[in-house]
Amino acid sequence: MGRLETADKQSVQIVENEIQASIDQIFSRLERLEILSSKEPPNKRQNAKLRVDQLKYDVQHLQTALRNFQHRRHAREQQERQREELLSRTFTTNGTQKKILDIANMLGLSNTVMRLIEKRAFQDKYFMIGGMLLTCVVMFLVVQYLT
């Protein structure tokens, strides 16, 4: 399991398969041990079965740890894919702006009114950015002052 934690992305699947194969092999050997423990003399049988059950319990915990690691790895890979997908998207307003202009022209708004609306949208963007920066500065000063 330690090798699994330190493995790079390319060899993680190979290490997982090796661990799963080892766990499967241990399970098959434990089944054989269980059969052999039932053939022990009565005074040793209970102790032998207890040891085999403890080993089964330990192997089940290893199996669960492997599944948890696989689940975390899968979730991390899915998050990375989603992040890359979001980063690859281009958020342009040109298409939206063109549609708004077309609708406005259909409604009969003049070009002067449309230019005023565009200018206002442009100015609003700078007000928004300025407000965000001001908020960040205020938050920074509050954190500096309180700590």
N, C-alpha and C positions, 0 to 999 in steps of 0.2 A: 504494500500500500504506500510505503514511503517513496518507492520508485515512481509510482503513479502520480504522486503530488509534484514531483520534480521533473517529470517527463515533458518534453516540448510537444507542440501541437501535432506534429507529424507522427510521433511515436506513441501518443496516448492510446490510440485504438489498439495497437499491438500489445502494449502493456496490459490494457484491460482484458484483452483476449487471453493473455497468458495467465492472469489472475483468475479469470473465470474458469479456465481449463484446470488450474490447480485446485480451485474450490470444488469443481465437479469430481476430480480425482479423489479428493479427500472425502467427499460424500460417499463415493463408491467404496472406498476403503472402510469408512465407518459402518456401512451396511454389512460388510464382511466381518468387521469386528463385532457387530451386534449378534450376528449368527454364531460367531465363535464364543462370545460371552455367555450365550445360552447353553453352551456345551461344557461350561466350567462346572466344577463340583459345587454343590448347593451352598457351602459355606463361603465360597469366593464369588458366586454368581451375582449376588446383589451389588457387591462392591464393583465388579467389572461392568455391570450394566450402568451403574451410577457414573463411572468414569466415561463410558461411551456416550451417555446422555449429555454430560458436561462438554465433551468434545463437539457433539452435534450443536449444542447451544452456542459454543464459541464460533463454529463455522457459520452458523446462521447469522451471527453478528457481523462476521466478515462479509458475507453475502449482502447484508443490508447496507453496510458501509460502502461497498462497491456500487450498489444501486443508487445510493445517495450521491456519490461522487459523479456517476453518470448523469443523474438528473441535474445536478448543479452545472455540469459541463454543457449539457444540452441547453439549459436555460441561458447560460452565458453566451453560447454560440448564437442562440436565437436573438438575444438582445443585441449582439454585435451586428447580425444581419439587419435587424430593424434599424439600428443606428446608421449603418451604411446606406440603407435605403432612404432614410430621411435626409441624410447629408447629400445624397446624390440628386435629390429633387431640386428643381429650380423654382423658386417662388417668385414669379414675375407677375406684375399687375398690368402689363401691357395689354394682354388679351382681355382682361376684365375692364380696363379703361376703354378699350375700343368698343366693347359691347355697351358700356354705359353711354358713350358718345352716340352710337347708333340709335339707342333707345331715346336719348334726349333729342336727336334730330327728328325722330319719328314723332315725338311729342310737340315739336315745333319750337324748341328753345333756340335762341339765337346763338351765334358763334361767340359773341361778347360774353354772354352768360356762361357759356361752356368754358371760356378762358378763365373767367373769374373762379369758377368751380375748380378747375385744374390748379390755379394759383393757390387757392385756399387749401387744397389737398397737399400741395407741395409745402406750404407754410406749416400746416398741421403736423407734417412728418417731422419738421425741425423742432416744433414745440414738444412733440412726444419724446424725441431723443434728448432734448434739453431737460425735460422733466425727469426722465429716467436717470440721467447723469446727476441731477440735483438730488434725487432720492438716494442714489448710491453714496454721494458725498455725505448727506445727512446721516445715513445709516452708519457709515464709517466713523464719523465724528461721535455719534452716540456710543458705538462700541468702544472707541478709544477713551471716551470720557468715563464710561461705566466700568472699565477694566483697569 
